[in-house]
Amino acid sequence: MFRMAMFGVISAILVMGCVPERPDKAKKEATSEKKEKMDRKEMPKDHPQIQSSGPGLDLSALLANLPDGWTSVQPSSNMRVGQLSLVRAAGDAADGEIAIFHFPGTGGSSMANLERWQGQMTGPHGEPGAQVAKTDSMKLDNGIIVITTDITGTLLASTMGTGPTSDQGNYRMIASVLETPGGNFFTKLTGPKATVAAHEKKYREFIKTAKLGSGGTM
């Protein structure tokens, strides 16, 4: 009887050791692996690389000298570290807006954010934003990498509660990732296309004034 009992225990241990991995665990690991591959998606071959630790963007310096027609306002969401209002062009029904974001330790890769922004727009004829987007990159003298995507068409209603509640036709978005040693910062200019066109040069020059802080990320 004792031998039979021991045989039963050993058999149970062997069976338990052969139990296949739980499907939900396998699914979770597969999803994690897929996300990791997406975040590692390659940028253009001429896209320069930068280190991922050290001082980040000095927002105080960036916002110190705003161009004419730009005003710093209270951010409409606690996800924003800064927000600017840009005076509208004649005939436009809304001002332009620049939202500035930074998510320490998170925020996703540059490519992931570019694709997300492009998904917030459709082209002049309803094309996916990615099909009509113009994307470029540059490296500032202080080592900050700037990648910018520019899309004209329809700004889609926001599902996050931080954008328009309805689709906005004849709009334009110019959005940039600023890759700093302290992580990515994000600036996004949106508004009626005439207003954005009127401020485009100022926006490009504004981005070029980005400076690194002496420590931290702000």
C-alpha positions, 0 to 999 in steps of 0.5 A: 500500500505504501509503495502504491501511495508513493507511486501516486505522489511521484506520478502527480509531480511528473504530471504537474511538471508537464502542465503547459504554460497558461494561455493568458501568460503566453498571450501577455508575453507575446503582447509585451514582445510585440510592443518591444519590437514596435518601440525598437522600430528603426528610424531613417538610416541618417537619423543620429543617435543620442545617449539616454541618460543625463540632463533634459530640456531646460523649459524655462530657457525655451519659454523665456523669449516667446515670439510676437503673437505667442502667449504662455497659458495655463495647460488644459491638462495635467499631462502638459508641462507647457501650453502656448496660444498663437494668435489666429490669422485673419479669417480663421475661427480659432487660435493656434496652440502649442502643447508641450509634453514630457513623461519621465521614464515613459512616453514611448519611442520617437517613431511610436509618437510620430505614428500616433500623431499621424493617426490623429489627422487625415489628409485633404481627401481623407487619406491616412495621415501617415500617407501625407505627412512630411517628416524631417530631422535635425541635430542641434549644436547642443546634441538635441535631436529634433524629429518633426512631422507636418500634416495638413488635412482634418484634425480628428476628434480627440478620444483623450479629452485633451483635443477637439470634440469634433473633427476640424477640417482645413487644419494643420499639425506640426509636431516634434520629438526632442530627443535629449539625454534625459528622455524625449520631450514633445511639442505639438502645434495645431490650428487652422492651416492659415494660422499654422502657416503664419507661425511655421517659421517662428515654430521652427526657430523656437525649436532651435532655441531648445537648451539642455538643463544643467541637471534633472529634466526640466 
